[in-house]
Amino acid sequence: MKPLKEKISITIDNDILAKLKEKAEYDDRSLSQYINIVLKQHIKEIEEKNKP
């Protein structure tokens, strides 16, 4: 079963969006997939950093 997803609307600076699109294309992924990967990685890093 696929994980549930939710549509949202966000505002992203133009320069950041351009870089995200570039990286997503290089990885042969959709922008949405790439943003999810980046956010998951960031959250994982924060959680590991904050472990006691």
N, C-alpha and C positions, 0 to 999 in steps of 0.2 A: 504494500500500500504506500502510495506517495505521501510525503509529508504535506500537511496543510500549509497553504500559502495565503497571504493576505496582501491585497493591493493597497498601496499607500501613495501619497503624493509628497514629495520633498523638494526643497530648493537647494541646488548645488551651484557653487561658484563655477563660472564658465571654464576657467583654467583647469580646475579639478575634473570637471566633466569631460573635457577634451582628453586628459590623461587617462581617465578610466576607460573611455571608449577605445583609445589606442591600445591599452593593455588588454582589454577584453578581446579586441580583434586579433591581437597577436596570439592570445591563448585559444583562439577559435571558439569563443564563448559569447553568449548574449551579454549585454550590459548588465541586465538583472542578475544573471548567474554570477558574473564576475564580482558585482557589488556584494552579493551574499557571501561569496568566498572570502573577500577582503574583510567584511564585518565579522564573520565567524573566527577568522584568524586573529583579528584584533581583540575580540572578546576573550579568546583562549589565552592570549598573551597577558592580558590584564588579570585574568583569574589566576594564572600561574604565578604571576608577580606578587599577587596579594595573598598567596597561601602562607599560612603561619609556618 
